[in-house]
């Protein structure tokens, strides 16, 4: 009776929702038909298994899933003895059904109609865009998938995803849930907009878009709002998914969203093991690619030398990534996104399990895990009453190497991939041949039957192969004893009782007919050949994780120590000058003391002083580390944001690559700190980053805390695009235009700052209902006007240098540094009066027309005139 009560309750709750208004495409399913699957190994979820379980389904929903019970009258019963039932799989990161779009007109529409930047497509909705792709859907069903979360993978703000069922009903009935999550990446995609051209530009666009979305949300009724920003504002209150190209970008998204007080989940790249502590600290769930790199061909030693250690290390570590993520308690799900082809998916998953991933956790990451991440675990991902009847029927455990997925059911709709015999016949049988009892062992591999016979007292090695053939419930066997190979016994008969009983007529070699039977032994469903798991997949000992995960990486990043260097020649760069046979003590990353015969007990009195490591530096020189004022190393995704002439909103600090080997090479050259500058493509470039060369640490750890803020400006041929081969319509195209661009930008920045200061200074009741729009581009320029941000300007020609100082004087700010400044010797006195610094080359000039007047005495002449002068690299080496 209990089953009938459950059935009634479930069906009454979903009766209205289960009715379709669309005409059937094929033969209409029988409404109200109850399907009962019995005697299966029933996996309710990845962690709950019921032997000889029963699954009851009606109208596309699970009625019950448990042990044997009474069947409702009129139910269609299927005996799945020896088979497995699993929840169907879910792919949480797909673009199934997303059509290609002609976007050549994006970025040209009027702002009220469409956002000015075509890479922002927050108003795209996958449930509206979805178009069936039958072949791709069939490929996914054959692997066991019944649901995908799909979205358009194009652009930076990509819109929302939809949970789509992989059945063949009307399109509107395939949409399980709309607007499930909003998706973002740092890839511009097919947008025809000129901006952004770099990763740091993409970050800046995201930041400005989020600010604009919240500003739009605060608009009073009646304002005409951009639909992209309206959609984005709504999405910021929901579930957010960010795509990362590597482990450092996982952390990059965390930094970006921390600014806005937002969290989300990240679709990673499968290399999170290399920054796992930082990833765990982020606290976000991950979507991991169920994909492993192919092995490299290293047979030829010359080819082997071309494969970087970083790639070899990733090949060894990638199978362990999911296990490492799981061991850190980070929620995750798997996706097929990132695979070159679907073939081999289960092999890769078995390899991950062989390399330490818990098998139940592996299956959870394809079923309940993704459903839980996206708030769908009350409908899909498990087999519980009221949930969708989306499940698989398989021959073996999902992770068994010989497993076959026979059927995929999607909300009660059946898709057959391989025919299932009415009864499985694998097992061990007592074979009664009237005058003798033999042991019969059968392996049923669906596409191939194997049989062996032996006498009860014989060892396994004495068994002989038997020919076996099955057609439905008809079975035939033929074998000969090992002692008499010509004495072939032929058996023909029928299969009864769930495949456990056979009987029929046999023919002996002499022509004598006889009755025979075979009875399967209890608990003998799996023969020894089946019990042996031949999935011994490749397990490689990958060694330790290095920091970074490349050549010269640390097995453990060095920590700060208390050190005394003794008997060195110390260049103080201060009033003390050069000290010979002197000591220097370093403690907690700072110079504690400099002098002769330093006494550690005096420097650190008491019993709890630090452990002091001493080095004999006799014959050595100790200097301050060199500082490279002009460097472009360790910048990910482009040094220039060339999509606009003014890009003061972009920040190099957003895209530092801590794994760049040039950090180590700089250390080898004596450089301990550098200013990472935006390139010189624009009159007003991006904000620079001041870093310490802390090889092996994260991007955040490289940044110098509380460092003065800087920004890159540029003059000359680059900014007016003198050497571009293709025609350009970008302003400015002349040196005169550069000057006017500066004036216009600073006047707008001053107005923007004044507007905000008036708002902040006003009493709340006197403020307008809507605050000013926060413009990141103008905000950075206003910081220059207020003396809170310093200009480093790429410069060569005297007249242009003079022009920018005049602009600065007239706008009442100072230029901090002219970098390159190869004609600085011509106007050193004027530079000194302005108070600007110079950073120049030591031995590089005449490489283009505007550098022809450079001389090797430039730095000396600037220094002699009283200009603070430095030497920079503008290169990966110094």
Secondary structure, 3 states (H helix, E strand, C coil): CHHHHHHHHHHHHHCCCCCCCCCCCCCCCCCCCEEEEEEEEEEEECCEEEEEEEEEEECCEEEEEECCCCCCCCCEEEECCCCEEEECEEEEEECCCECCCCCCCCCCCCCCCCCCCCCECCCCEHHHHECCCHHHHHHHHHCCEEEEEECCCCCCEEEECEEEECCCCCHHHHEEECCCCEEECCCCCCCCCCCCCCHHHHHHHHHHHHHHHHHHHCCCCCCCCCHHHHHHHHHCCCCEEEECCCHHHHHHHHHHHHCCCCCCEEECCCCHHHHHHHHHHHCCCEEEECCCCCCCCCCCHHHHHCCCHHHHHHHHHHCCHHHHHHHCCCCEEEECCCCCCCCCHHHHHHHHHHCCCCHHHHHHCCCHHHHHHCCCCCCCCCCCCCCECCEEEECCCCCCCCCCEEEEEECCEEEECCCCCCCCCCEEEEEECCCCEEEEEEEECCCCEEEEEEECCCCHHHCEEEEEEEECCEEEEEEECCCCCCCEEEEEEEEEHHHCEEEEEEECCCCCEEEEEEEECCCCCCCHHHHCCCCCCCCCCCCCCCECCCCCCECCCCCCCEEEEEEEEEECCCCCCEEEEEEEEEECCEEEEEECCCCHHHHCCCCCCCCEEEEECCCCEECCCEEEEEECCCECCCCCCCCCCECCCCEHHHHECCCCHHHHHHHHCCEEEEEECCCCCCCEEEECEEEECCCCCCHHHHECCCCCCEEEEECCCCCCCCCCCCCCCCCCCCHHHHHHHHHHHHHHHHHHHHHHHHHHHCCHHHCCCCCCCCCHHHHHHHHHHCCCCEEEEEECCHHHHHHHHHHHHHHCCCCCEEEECCCHHHHHHHHHHHCCEEEECCCCCCCCHHHCCCCCCHHHHHHHCCCCEEECCCCCCC
